[in-house]
Amino acid sequence: MLSYLIRRALQAAVVLLAISATAFALFYAAPSDPAVIACGPKCDATQIAAVRESMGLDEPILAQYADYVRGFVAGRTISDVDGTPIACDAPCLGYSYALHEPVRAAITSRFPVTLSLAGGALAVIVVAGIGAGFVSALRRGRPTDRVLSGLTLLGASVQIYFLGYALQYLLVYRTGWFALPGYTPPGEDLGAWAAGLLLPCLVLGFVNAAMFARLSRAQLLEVMHEGYVRTARGKGLSPLRTHLKYTSRGAAAPLVQLLGLEVGALLGGAFITETVFGLSGVGKLAVDAVVQNDLPTVVGTVLLAAFFVVVFVALADLVVAWLDPRVRLA
C-alpha cells in the first residue's frame, strides 16, 4: 500500500509538471501580449516595455517556468505592473495582473462556489443516476425501465448550456418556481445558499447522471448472470437482498472509477454551468482568464483541475481494490 501511494504521488508530480509546462508553452506562443493587457490601452511602447520587464516577460520561457516552479515550492517575490514588490507565499501560483491579486487568493475566494455546485451535482448523480440504473436493471423490459431509459437518453443528448438557459427562463423568470441562481455563503443564510444553487445543481447533475445510469444498468445486468449471484438466489435469498449484498458490490468497480474521475473534474470547475448561471466559481475564473490572456490564472486553474483528477482517480483505485479482492494495486 505504501509503495502504491508513493508511486501515485510521483506520478501526480510528473503529470502536474507536464500540464503546467504545456500551458506555459501554449500561452507563450499566443499572439497577444500579456504586458499590453496588463498595462492598458493608453500605454505607449516605453511603458509597455517597462511593464514587460517588471512582469518578467522579457526573460526566456524556461527561466519564467523555472521561477514559477520555485515559487510553488518555496514562494517568491513578484513585481506588480508599477514595480511594487508583492510577497507570494508557497505554494505560489503566480500573480494575476488582470485581477491584481495572487492567483491562489483568487482561486480560494471562488472555490466555495465550485465546491457547493460539485457537491449538489454529485448528490444528484448518485441518487438519480446510479439509483435509476439500479431500478432500471431490476425492472428490465417493463414500463419503468422504458421510462428511465428514455430519460437517460434525454440527459445524454441535451447540452448543459441549452438546458440551463431553457430551465432558467421557464422556472425562474416565467413561473418563479425557483430562486434566481446565485451564491450566498451558507454561514450567512443557509436557505438562500440552497435556493440559489438548486437549479444549477439539478441541471449539472441531470446531464452527468445519464452516463452513470446507463453504465450502472449495464453493469448490474451483467453481474446478475454471474455464478455467485445465481448461487445466492438458489440458497433462498430474496431478489432485493441478493442485489443489495452481491450484485451491487460486483457492479460497483467501474462506477467508482468513473465517479472518481467525475469528482475531480467537477472540483476543477464546471465551466459551462458556472458561465450559464453566472456563478463566480473556479470554472468561470478560468474562462475569464483565457479571454483576458491571464497566463498565471490559467495555469493555476489548470493545475487545480489536474490535481483533483489525479487525487480522486487514485482514491477510486483504492476503493475498487477494497470492493473487489481480486483487484491488486499493481
PEFEN-V8450 format. One record per run of one state. SS is the DSSP state (@ for helix, = for strand, . for the rest). FROM is the first residue (numbers start at 1). LEN is the number of residues. If there is no record, write none. Layout:
SS/FROM/LEN
SS/FROM/LEN
This chain:
./1/1
@/2/27
./29/5
@/34/6
./40/5
@/45/11
./56/5
@/61/14
./75/1
=/76/4
./80/5
=/85/4
./89/6
=/95/2
./97/4
=/101/2
@/103/36
./139/4
@/143/15
./158/2
@/160/15
./175/15
@/190/34
./224/3
@/227/8
./235/4
@/239/29
./268/3
@/271/6
./277/5
@/282/10
./292/3
@/295/29
./324/7
